[in-house]
Amino acid sequence: MHSKVSIIGAGTAGLVAGRELASDSIDTTIYDQKTVLGIPVRASGIISINGLRMSGIAYESAVTNTLRGARIHAGGRIMDISASEPVAKVLDRKRLSDICEYEAEHAGAKIIKGRRITAQMIDRLHKDSVIVGADGAVSNVATHFGMGPVEKYVLTYKAEFNVDMDDPGSVDLFFDKRAFPGLFAWMCPNAKDLLEIGVGVNPGRVNSKKAIERFLAMKEVKEMIGSAKMIDNGASVIPLRMRKKIVDPERRVLLIGDAAGQVKSTTGGGIVYGSAAAIMASHAIRDNIMHGKDLGEYERMFMNKYGSDLRLHRSINRVYSSLESRTIGRIISVMNFLGMDSFVSKYGDMDLPSLLIKRFFLRGLI
Ligand SMILES: Cc1cc2nc3c(=O)[nH]c(=O)nc-3n(C[C@H](O)[C@H](O)[C@H](O)COP(=O)(O)OP(=O)(O)OC[C@H]3O[C@@H](n4cnc5c(N)ncnc54)[C@H](O)[C@@H]3O)c2cc1C
């Protein structure tokens, strides 16, 4: 039985898995093609406080802002969701990567940087180790082991501006299936004086660079940015569906994080589910190496805990992606009129939409 583990990819998911496995004294090596981890930063860092606690990452020194809620814009209407307590932190993603790297190394994992793992190298590593694919949305490991495609993804483009904000406690989301098909556009106060704007769009339908130019030309965005200078920008990709297969117990291969498509289809957030998957996969590997237990336990654990919420995120994304922004605007008006904005503010959970649905049932609202 293989008692070594090779993790391909040192993003958050790979590093959290490395930390967990090495803490259990398992011989773990993490490989990444980058010579410096965490750059360039192409993703945002809005992460629920509950999710951060679950991840076990000592994230505090990476926090740049705290959020209480979100404003949802569609068809000229706004729904303001604002909790009484902070619900999420905005993290500096490079700093988060540094913390995760330190934690994995400190636990005893070896990190080999500047090494792009090819198909032949995967085969070589696979001879004497369990393989964990943590190599992001376009996963070589998933392709090599035929673990199914990602059925839906969006292309993103984001930019940062130095803007002083009076109220940096909310993120603004703009839904418009023509301008931003597949996901939405956002404005996020990364810090009190740092505004991030971004878009996520279906590939093929709209070019992400064109979409962000259109977003920058919108009145609300122009007013926020004024004459501020853009200080960083770049494109990336977010998988919005989980792959059919995330573990192959016979061949001893597991996928975690974006490589597995463990992302919330509603928002594209992947740190919480990816970290949870990394922890569960590591525990399944440990139990397999130490007690001969089935590696398939990883998928069962993950789907038991998050399966219904992943399906809900997917359904919500399908609904808003199919509706005209006018229609979403009308729904927002009705919801505001019924006081459902306050209900969502009180009981909504950015990771687990099922909690809100349960509350709706309890109140007899559905
Ligand atoms: C614009 C944008 C905004 C986002 N905003 C948020 C947010 O606010 N909150 C949130 O929770 N999530 C957000 N996400 C999603 C989040 O960033 C991802 O879910 C998360 O980073 C995935 O982590 P990962 O470790 O699975 O993969 P990655 O971070 O993609 O890491 C994969 C690693 O594998 C390496 N690699 C790939 N192929 C190879 C190879 N062949 N050999 C060696 N190394 C390889 C790469 O260099 C990389 O370091 C956002 C994403 C984007 C694009």
The ligand as a Tripos MOL2 file, in Angstrom:
@<TRIPOS>MOLECULE
LIG
   53    58     1     0     0
SMALL
NO_CHARGES

@<TRIPOS>ATOM
      1 C1        -11.9680   36.5660   -9.9690 C.3       1 LIG1
      2 C2        -12.1380   35.5350   -8.8960 C.ar      1 LIG1
      3 C3        -12.6970   35.9010   -7.6740 C.ar      1 LIG1
      4 C4        -12.8550   34.9570   -6.6660 C.ar      1 LIG1
      5 N1        -13.3580   35.3630   -5.4740 N.ar      1 LIG1
      6 C5        -13.4400   34.4940   -4.4530 C.ar      1 LIG1
      7 C6        -13.8810   34.9270   -3.1800 C.ar      1 LIG1
      8 O1        -14.1620   36.1050   -2.9680 O.2       1 LIG1
      9 N2        -13.9740   33.9920   -2.1730 N.ar      1 LIG1
     10 C7        -13.6710   32.6770   -2.3810 C.ar      1 LIG1
     11 O2        -13.8160   31.8690   -1.4710 O.2       1 LIG1
     12 N3        -13.2440   32.2580   -3.5920 N.ar      1 LIG1
     13 C8        -13.1040   33.1260   -4.6170 C.ar      1 LIG1
     14 N4        -12.6620   32.7000   -5.8430 N.ar      1 LIG1
     15 C9        -12.3780   31.2740   -6.0290 C.3       1 LIG1
     16 C10       -11.0870   30.8810   -5.3440 C.3       1 LIG1
     17 O3        -10.0740   31.7930   -5.6910 O.3       1 LIG1
     18 C11       -10.7160   29.4630   -5.7770 C.3       1 LIG1
     19 O4        -11.8070   28.6030   -5.5250 O.3       1 LIG1
     20 C12        -9.5000   28.9590   -5.0130 C.3       1 LIG1
     21 O5         -8.3970   29.8100   -5.1840 O.3       1 LIG1
     22 C13        -9.1360   27.5840   -5.5440 C.3       1 LIG1
     23 O6         -8.0250   27.1140   -4.8350 O.3       1 LIG1
     24 P1         -7.3200   25.7870   -5.3270 P.3       1 LIG1
     25 O7         -6.1960   25.5720   -4.3940 O.co2     1 LIG1
     26 O8         -8.3100   24.7190   -5.5420 O.co2     1 LIG1
     27 O9         -6.7540   26.1290   -6.8080 O.3       1 LIG1
     28 P2         -5.7570   27.2430   -7.2850 P.3       1 LIG1
     29 O10        -5.7330   28.4130   -6.3790 O.co2     1 LIG1
     30 O11        -6.0860   27.4870   -8.7230 O.co2     1 LIG1
     31 O12        -4.3140   26.5640   -7.1840 O.3       1 LIG1
     32 C14        -3.8840   25.6240   -8.1110 C.3       1 LIG1
     33 C15        -2.3660   25.5860   -8.0700 C.3       1 LIG1
     34 O13        -1.9420   24.5070   -8.8910 O.3       1 LIG1
     35 C16        -0.7970   24.9110   -9.6110 C.3       1 LIG1
     36 N5         -0.7310   24.0600  -10.8070 N.ar      1 LIG1
     37 C17        -1.6480   23.9540  -11.8030 C.ar      1 LIG1
     38 N6         -1.2540   23.0420  -12.7040 N.ar      1 LIG1
     39 C18        -0.0540   22.5630  -12.2630 C.ar      1 LIG1
     40 C19         0.8560   21.5900  -12.7590 C.ar      1 LIG1
     41 N7          0.6220   20.9080  -13.8840 N.pl3     1 LIG1
     42 N8          1.9800   21.3500  -12.0690 N.ar      1 LIG1
     43 C20         2.2590   22.0290  -10.9150 C.ar      1 LIG1
     44 N9          1.4320   22.9600  -10.3880 N.ar      1 LIG1
     45 C21         0.2860   23.2110  -11.0500 C.ar      1 LIG1
     46 C22        -1.0310   26.3960   -9.9030 C.3       1 LIG1
     47 O14         0.1790   27.0650  -10.1330 O.3       1 LIG1
     48 C23        -1.7240   26.8540   -8.6300 C.3       1 LIG1
     49 O15        -0.8220   27.3740   -7.6860 O.3       1 LIG1
     50 C24       -12.4820   33.6150   -6.8880 C.ar      1 LIG1
     51 C25       -11.9050   33.2320   -8.0990 C.ar      1 LIG1
     52 C26       -11.7120   34.1940   -9.0910 C.ar      1 LIG1
     53 C27       -11.0780   33.7860  -10.3910 C.3       1 LIG1
@<TRIPOS>BOND
     1     1     2 1
     2     2     3 ar
     3     2    52 ar
     4     3     4 ar
     5     4     5 ar
     6     4    50 ar
     7     5     6 ar
     8     6     7 ar
     9     6    13 1
    10     7     8 2
    11     7     9 ar
    12     9    10 ar
    13    10    11 2
    14    10    12 ar
    15    12    13 ar
    16    13    14 ar
    17    14    15 1
    18    14    50 ar
    19    15    16 1
    20    16    17 1
    21    16    18 1
    22    18    19 1
    23    18    20 1
    24    20    21 1
    25    20    22 1
    26    22    23 1
    27    23    24 1
    28    24    25 2
    29    24    26 1
    30    24    27 1
    31    27    28 1
    32    28    29 2
    33    28    30 1
    34    28    31 1
    35    31    32 1
    36    32    33 1
    37    33    34 1
    38    33    48 1
    39    34    35 1
    40    35    36 1
    41    35    46 1
    42    36    37 ar
    43    36    45 ar
    44    37    38 ar
    45    38    39 ar
    46    39    40 ar
    47    39    45 ar
    48    40    41 1
    49    40    42 ar
    50    42    43 ar
    51    43    44 ar
    52    44    45 ar
    53    46    47 1
    54    46    48 1
    55    48    49 1
    56    50    51 ar
    57    51    52 ar
    58    52    53 1
@<TRIPOS>SUBSTRUCTURE
     1 LIG1         1 GROUP 0 **** ****
